[in-house]
Amino acid sequence: MDKVGTGLIFNLKHFSPNFLMVEEERKEAWAEYFSKHGNAIRKTQRLRELIRKGIPNHFRGRLWMVYSGGYAYMLTRKQGYFQTLVQQCQGVHNHEIEKDLRRTFPEHEYFQTEAGIDALRSVLTAFSIHNPTIGYCQSMNIVTAVLLLFLPEEHAFYVLCSIVELLVPEFYGKQMIGLIVDQRIFDELLTDKFPEVPKHFEETGLPLTTVTGAWFLCLFVGHVPLEVAFRILDCFFYEGSNILLSFGISLMEMNLASVLQCDGVEVYDILKSYNWEFPFFERAFSAAMPTASKLDEMRASNTFSAIKELEERGKKSRLREFTKTTHFSRPELDKVFQRYTTVTPNDHLNYEEFEQVFKGDVPWWNQDPLEVFKLLDVQRMGVVYFSEYISALSVILKGSPQEQLTFCFALYDGDNDNNISMAEYEMARNLMYTFALKRREVVASVFQNSDASKTNRLTLDEFKVAMETPILTLQDEPLLPFASLLNMAPPSSPREEGQ
């Protein structure tokens, strides 16, 4: 109990008043079980009953290692794998990890010591190297800290691997599909049992997902007293992630009256208050929940819609960025994207697709679109990415004279030697005049200035004046390189969510 902290045992915020007495009773019950069965590896009904009542701290570490799959995970790696990762960590500075280290369990004395902080840093950094795709995500520090209260660093690392990669896959990382899906399922279950709660959250404007997301990512650690969190992890490791849904329903029921009375962000504090008199675990275990196979079906159906939602959200995010880097408004971008996706679902266009999309967006273009395609195929891979296409289209349709001048020059400087021939000049000049005439304000200005009689009609002489009026007005300012002008970023697509 040294790492758990004897000082915290008497803190009613973290442990119940009769914790020590109950802990002794648990030890006796487990000792009796071990004497009859030899170990606690083979699953039995009696073993589940004992686990649901809580594993004694003395046995917790070794049993977590087994039930979580951490021990089996360790056996799949070469001996010394964790130590190799720790050596690779030397000199590695992960800003996100360092930022979270000293604010992890600030009330717990172990994590205010260099030993505790170093242990936490080693496990988190080792995992970020072991699985660079996921790396480090906030809340991993909270979960890992609890593991380190009962396990040495190497074992805590393997249990963390099992949690992130096996027990709740896709909870952590960039898209968090698994988390989104389980949040949706929880919302369905909560609506069935307490329909007034989701309705109340909606009326107050607070997304229920902001609460459930923190619950599930932290596995309730930090949102319930430590004693309760330990027992939740006991059940989670033994029974799997479905049990988290039951605990969420029970926690919401515990604070039901207070939640329905609040009308603001104080709901977060309310849901962290714990009533030791409420039969939290009994309600969770007795709750009428869908079967495991039914929950699997619900996950499958929700996964598809969640992916579609993420794609749509990603599209909106990317299009929102393009409103900053192009001349298009958001409605204009929506129309361009809609036309684009009718031709291809991909983030790039081959020439046949490009020609179809380009002719739809620029129907007046009377030159060879292949030259535009070759200009935008900056990586010479035979494809044009959406970011390059939308940037070029912005210049063609809505660019300033300076921007269009740079575009025309680059378009006909086919050999990239910063020079154009007489024939190329003629084509570039004609295109520039086409651009000018497409700017309605230019044509309107020339017409109005030439209409001396103000009849909104031109005589022959006024028409002569209009034709002699320059329609190209270029300001005296530096011309940007073509790539900078088009804001060409690495290949990307508005379908990529937050990528």
C-alpha positions in Angstrom: 0.0 0.0 0.0 3.1 2.2 -0.1 2.5 3.7 -3.6 -1.3 4.0 -3.1 -0.4 6.3 -0.2 -1.4 5.6 3.4 -2.3 9.2 3.7 -5.0 9.0 1.1 -6.6 5.9 2.7 -8.1 8.2 5.3 -9.2 10.8 2.8 -13.0 10.4 2.3 -12.7 12.0 -1.1 -10.8 8.9 -2.3 -11.7 6.1 0.1 -14.8 5.1 2.0 -14.8 5.4 5.8 -14.8 1.6 6.3 -12.2 0.9 3.5 -9.6 -0.7 5.7 -12.1 -3.1 7.3 -13.5 -4.1 3.9 -10.0 -4.5 2.5 -9.2 -7.1 5.2 -12.4 -9.0 4.5 -11.5 -9.1 0.8 -8.0 -10.4 1.6 -9.6 -13.3 3.6 -12.0 -14.1 0.8 -9.3 -14.1 -1.8 -6.9 -16.2 0.3 -9.7 -18.8 0.7 -10.2 -18.7 -3.1 -6.5 -19.2 -3.8 -6.3 -22.1 -1.3 -9.1 -23.9 -3.2 -8.2 -23.1 -6.8 -4.4 -22.4 -6.6 -4.7 -19.3 -8.8 -7.2 -16.8 -10.2 -6.5 -17.4 -13.9 -9.3 -19.7 -14.9 -12.6 -17.8 -15.0 -15.3 -19.0 -12.7 -18.6 -17.5 -11.4 -17.0 -17.2 -7.9 -14.0 -15.4 -9.3 -16.3 -12.8 -11.0 -18.1 -12.3 -7.8 -14.9 -11.6 -6.0 -13.6 -9.2 -8.7 -16.9 -7.3 -8.6 -16.4 -6.8 -4.9 -12.9 -5.5 -5.5 -9.4 -7.0 -5.7 -7.4 -6.4 -2.6 -4.5 -3.9 -3.2 -2.0 -6.6 -2.3 -3.0 -8.8 -5.3 -4.2 -6.0 -7.6 -1.0 -5.5 -9.6 -0.3 -9.1 -10.6 -4.0 -9.7 -11.4 -4.3 -6.6 -13.5 -1.3 -7.8 -15.5 -3.1 -11.1 -16.2 -6.7 -10.0 -16.8 -5.8 -7.0 -18.9 -3.8 -9.1 -21.3 -0.6 -7.2 -20.4 1.2 -10.4 -19.5 0.2 -12.1 -22.8 1.2 -9.0 -24.7 4.6 -9.0 -23.0 5.2 -12.6 -24.1 4.9 -11.5 -27.7 7.9 -9.2 -27.4 11.6 -10.0 -27.1 13.0 -9.9 -23.6 14.3 -6.4 -22.9 12.0 -4.7 -25.4 10.8 -2.1 -22.9 14.3 -1.4 -21.7 15.3 -0.8 -25.3 12.5 1.7 -25.7 13.5 3.4 -22.5 17.0 3.8 -23.8 15.7 5.3 -27.0 13.7 7.8 -24.8 16.9 9.3 -23.5 17.2 12.8 -24.7 13.6 12.7 -26.3 11.5 15.6 -25.2 7.8 15.2 -25.9 6.2 18.6 -25.1 2.7 17.2 -24.6 3.9 14.6 -22.2 6.1 17.0 -20.2 3.2 19.4 -20.0 1.0 16.8 -18.4 3.5 15.2 -16.0 3.3 17.5 -13.1 -0.4 18.0 -13.3 -1.1 14.3 -13.0 -2.7 13.5 -9.6 -1.3 16.7 -7.9 -2.9 15.5 -4.6 -0.9 12.2 -4.7 2.5 12.5 -3.1 4.1 9.8 -5.3 3.6 11.8 -8.4 5.1 14.9 -6.8 8.4 13.1 -6.4 11.0 12.8 -9.1 10.7 9.0 -8.9 7.0 9.1 -9.7 7.4 11.7 -12.5 10.3 9.8 -14.0 8.3 6.5 -14.0 5.4 8.2 -15.7 7.6 9.8 -18.3 9.4 6.6 -19.1 6.1 4.6 -19.7 4.4 7.3 -21.7 7.4 8.1 -23.9 8.2 4.5 -24.4 4.6 3.9 -25.6 4.8 6.9 -28.0 7.9 5.3 -29.6 6.4 1.8 -29.6 3.2 3.0 -31.3 4.0 6.3 -33.2 0.7 6.1 -35.0 -1.1 6.8 -31.8 1.8 8.4 -29.9 0.6 10.2 -26.8 -2.9 11.3 -26.1 -4.2 13.3 -23.1 -5.7 11.0 -20.5 -3.1 8.4 -21.1 -1.2 10.0 -18.2 -4.1 9.6 -15.8 -4.6 5.9 -16.7 -0.8 5.2 -16.6 -0.5 6.9 -13.2 -3.0 4.5 -11.7 -1.2 1.5 -13.2 2.0 2.7 -11.7 0.5 2.6 -8.2 0.4 -1.2 -8.5 2.8 -2.2 -11.2 6.5 -1.7 -12.0 7.2 0.5 -15.1 7.7 -2.4 -17.5 4.4 -4.1 -16.5 2.5 -0.8 -16.5 3.8 -0.3 -20.1 2.4 -3.6 -21.3 -0.9 -3.1 -19.6 -1.1 0.3 -21.3 -0.4 -1.3 -24.6 -3.2 -3.8 -24.0 -5.6 -1.1 -23.1 -4.9 1.2 -26.0 -4.5 -1.4 -28.7 -6.7 -4.3 -27.6 -9.3 -3.5 -24.9 -10.5 -0.2 -26.3 -9.0 0.0 -29.8 -9.6 3.4 -31.5 -10.4 5.2 -28.3 -7.1 7.0 -28.5 -5.4 8.6 -31.5 -6.4 11.2 -34.1 -10.0 10.1 -35.1 -11.1 8.2 -31.9 -13.7 6.3 -33.9 -14.1 3.7 -31.1 -14.8 6.4 -28.5 -17.3 8.2 -30.7 -19.1 4.9 -31.3 -19.3 4.0 -27.6 -20.5 7.5 -26.8 -23.4 7.0 -29.3 -24.3 3.7 -27.8 -24.2 5.2 -24.3 -26.5 8.0 -25.5 -29.0 5.4 -26.8 -28.9 3.4 -23.5 -29.2 6.5 -21.4 -32.2 7.7 -23.5 -33.9 4.4 -22.9 -33.4 4.5 -19.2 -33.4 8.2 -18.3 -34.7 10.1 -21.4 -34.9 13.3 -19.5 -31.1 13.5 -19.1 -30.1 13.7 -22.8 -33.0 16.1 -23.3 -31.8 18.3 -20.4 -28.2 18.4 -21.8 -29.6 19.4 -25.2 -31.7 22.2 -23.7 -28.8 23.6 -21.7 -26.6 23.5 -24.8 -24.0 21.3 -23.2 -23.0 18.3 -25.3 -23.3 15.1 -23.3 -20.2 13.8 -25.2 -18.0 16.3 -23.3 -18.8 14.4 -20.1 -18.8 10.8 -21.5 -15.6 11.4 -23.5 -13.6 12.2 -20.4 -15.2 9.3 -18.5 -14.3 6.7 -21.1 -10.9 8.0 -22.1 -9.8 8.1 -18.4 -11.6 4.9 -17.7 -13.4 7.0 -15.0 -10.1 7.7 -13.2 -10.3 11.2 -11.9 -14.0 11.3 -12.1 -14.8 9.0 -9.2 -12.9 8.4 -5.9 -9.7 6.3 -6.3 -11.2 3.3 -4.4 -14.1 3.3 -6.9 -11.7 3.8 -9.9 -9.6 0.8 -8.8 -12.7 -1.4 -8.7 -13.9 -0.1 -12.1 -10.6 -1.1 -13.5 -10.8 -4.5 -11.8 -14.0 -5.2 -13.7 -12.9 -3.6 -16.9 -9.8 -5.8 -17.2 -11.8 -8.9 -16.3 -15.0 -8.3 -18.2 -14.1 -6.0 -21.0 -15.1 -2.5 -22.2 -18.9 -3.2 -22.2 -18.9 -2.8 -18.4 -17.9 0.9 -18.8 -21.4 1.6 -20.2 -23.0 0.2 -17.1 -20.8 2.3 -14.8 -21.7 5.4 -16.8 -25.4 4.8 -16.4 -25.0 4.1 -12.7 -23.0 7.3 -12.2 -25.6 9.4 -14.0 -28.3 7.8 -11.9 -26.4 8.6 -8.7 -26.5 12.3 -9.6 -29.8 12.3 -11.5 -31.7 14.9 -9.4 -28.8 17.3 -9.2 -28.0 17.1 -12.9 -31.6 17.8 -13.9 -31.6 20.9 -11.7 -28.4 22.5 -13.0 -28.4 24.7 -16.1 -24.8 25.3 -16.8 -21.2 23.9 -16.7 -21.6 23.1 -13.0 -22.8 19.7 -14.3 -19.2 18.7 -14.5 -18.6 19.3 -10.8 -21.9 17.6 -10.0 -21.0 14.5 -11.8 -17.7 14.3 -9.9 -19.5 14.3 -6.6 -19.7 10.8 -5.1 -22.3 9.6 -2.7 -20.8 6.6 -0.7 -24.3 5.7 0.4 -25.5 5.1 -3.2 -25.2 1.5 -4.3 -23.2 2.4 -7.3 -21.7 -1.0 -8.2 -24.9 -2.9 -7.4 -26.9 -0.7 -9.8 -24.3 -1.1 -12.5 -24.2 -4.8 -12.2 -28.0 -5.2 -12.1 -28.7 -2.8 -14.9 -30.6 -4.3 -17.8 -28.0 -4.0 -20.6 -28.0 -5.4 -24.2 -26.1 -8.6 -24.6 -22.5 -8.6 -25.8 -23.6 -9.7 -29.3 -26.2 -7.0 -29.4 -23.6 -4.4 -28.4 -21.3 -5.6 -31.1 -24.2 -5.1 -33.6 -24.7 -1.6 -32.3 -21.0 -0.8 -32.6 -21.0 -2.1 -36.2 -23.9 0.0 -37.3 -22.7 3.1 -35.4 -19.1 2.8 -36.8 -20.3 3.3 -40.4 -22.3 6.5 -39.5 -19.5 7.7 -37.3 -16.9 7.4 -40.1 -19.3 9.3 -42.5 -19.8 12.0 -39.9 -16.0 12.3 -39.5 -15.6 12.6 -43.2 -18.2 15.3 -43.3 -16.6 17.1 -40.4 -13.2 16.8 -42.0 -14.6 18.2 -45.2 -16.0 21.2 -43.4 -12.8 21.7 -41.5 -10.8 21.7 -44.7 -13.2 23.9 -46.6 -13.2 26.4 -43.7 -9.4 26.6 -44.1 -9.8 27.2 -47.8 -11.9 30.3 -47.1 -8.8 31.7 -45.6 -6.4 30.8 -48.4 -8.5 31.3 -51.5 -10.9 34.0 -52.7 -13.9 31.7 -52.5 -16.7 32.2 -50.0 -18.0 29.1 -48.1 -21.1 28.6 -50.3 -18.9 28.9 -53.4 -16.5 26.3 -51.9 -19.4 24.0 -51.2 -20.5 24.1 -54.8 -17.0 23.4 -56.1 -16.6 20.5 -53.7 -20.0 19.1 -54.7 -19.1 19.1 -58.4 -15.7 17.6 -57.5 -17.1 14.7 -55.5 -19.5 13.8 -58.3 -16.5 12.9 -60.4 -14.2 11.3 -57.8 -14.3 10.4 -54.1 -10.5 10.6 -54.0 -8.3 13.5 -52.9 -6.7 13.7 -56.3 -7.7 13.8 -60.0 -6.2 12.0 -63.0 -6.3 14.0 -66.3 -9.6 12.6 -67.5 -11.2 13.5 -64.1 -9.5 16.8 -64.1 -10.7 17.7 -67.6 -14.3 16.9 -66.6 -14.2 18.9 -63.3 -12.3 21.8 -64.8 -14.7 22.2 -67.8 -17.6 22.2 -65.4 -16.0 24.9 -63.2 -14.6 27.1 -66.1 -17.0 26.5 -69.0 -15.6 29.5 -70.9 -12.0 28.2 -71.0 -11.1 28.0 -74.7 -7.5 26.7 -74.4 -6.1 23.3 -73.8 -6.8 22.2 -70.1 -3.9 19.8 -70.4 -1.5 22.7 -69.9 -3.3 23.6 -66.6 -3.1 20.0 -65.5 0.6 19.8 -66.1 1.2 23.1 -64.3 -0.7 21.8 -61.2 0.9 18.3 -61.3 3.7 19.7 -59.2 5.0 16.3 -58.1 4.9 14.9 -61.7 2.8 11.9 -60.6 0.1 12.3 -63.2 -2.4 13.6 -60.6 -3.6 17.0 -59.3 -4.6 17.2 -55.6 -7.7 19.0 -54.4 -5.7 21.7 -52.5 -3.8 22.6 -55.7 -6.9 22.5 -57.8 -8.9 24.8 -55.6 -6.1 27.3 -55.2 -5.6 27.5 -59.0 -9.4 27.7 -59.6 -9.5 30.6 -57.1 -6.9 32.6 -59.1 -8.6 31.8 -62.4 -12.1 32.8 -61.4 -11.5 35.4 -58.7 -7.8 36.3 -58.6 -6.4 39.8 -58.8 -4.7 41.0 -62.0 -1.3 40.4 -60.4 -2.2 36.9 -59.4 -3.6 36.1 -62.8 -0.5 37.5 -64.5 1.7 35.2 -62.5 -0.6 32.3 -63.3 -0.6 33.0 -67.1 3.2 33.4 -67.1 3.7 30.1 -65.2 1.2 28.3 -67.5 3.1 29.1 -70.6 6.6 28.8 -69.2 6.5 25.1 -69.9 10.2 24.5 -69.5 10.4 26.5 -66.2 13.3 28.7 -67.4 11.5 31.9 -66.4 11.2 33.0 -70.0 8.4 32.7 -72.6 8.5 32.8 -76.4 6.6 35.1 -78.7 4.0 32.4 -79.3 3.7 31.8 -75.6 3.4 35.5 -75.0 0.5 35.8 -77.4 -1.4 33.0 -75.7 -0.7 34.4 -72.2 -1.7 37.9 -73.4 -5.0 36.6 -74.8 -5.7 34.7 -71.6 -5.0 37.8 -69.5 -7.5 39.8 -71.6 -10.0 37.0 -71.1 -9.5 37.2 -67.4 -10.0 41.0 -67.5 -13.2 40.8 -69.5 -14.6 38.2 -67.1 -14.3 40.7 -64.3 -17.7 42.3 -64.5 -16.6 45.4 -62.6 -13.9 46.1 -65.2 -16.3 45.9 -68.1 -18.9 48.0 -66.2 -16.3 50.6 -65.3 -15.1 51.0 -68.9 -18.7 51.1 -70.2 -19.8 53.8 -67.7 -16.7 55.9 -68.2 -17.2 55.8 -72.0 -21.0 56.6 -71.8 -20.5 60.4 -71.9 -24.2 61.0 -72.6 -25.2 58.9 -69.6 -27.9 57.1 -71.5 -26.6 53.7 -70.6 -25.9 53.1 -74.3 -22.8 53.8 -76.4 -22.6 55.7 -79.6 -20.1 54.8 -82.3 -17.7 57.4 -81.0 -18.2 56.3 -77.4 -17.6 52.7 -78.4 -14.3 53.7 -80.0 -13.3 55.3 -76.7 -14.3 52.2 -74.8 -12.2 50.0 -77.1 -9.2 52.3 -76.6 -9.5 52.2 -72.8 -7.0 49.8 -71.1 -8.7 47.0 -69.3 -5.6 45.7 -67.6 -4.4 47.7 -64.7 -1.5 46.2 -62.8 -0.3 47.7 -59.6 3.3 48.3 -58.9 4.0 45.6 -56.4 6.3 42.5 -56.3 5.0 39.4 -58.1 5.0 36.3 -55.9 6.4 32.9 -57.1 3.7 30.7 -58.6 3.8 28.1 -55.8 3.5 30.7 -53.1 0.7 32.4 -54.9 -1.4 29.2 -54.9 -0.7 28.4 -51.3 0.3 24.9 -52.4 0.4 22.7 -49.3 1.3 19.0 -49.1 -1.3 16.8 -50.9 -4.5 16.9 -48.9 -8.2 16.6 -49.3 -11.3 18.2 -47.7 -12.3 14.7 -46.8 -9.5 14.3 -44.4 -10.8 14.9 -40.9 -8.6 17.3 -39.0 -5.6 15.9 -40.8 
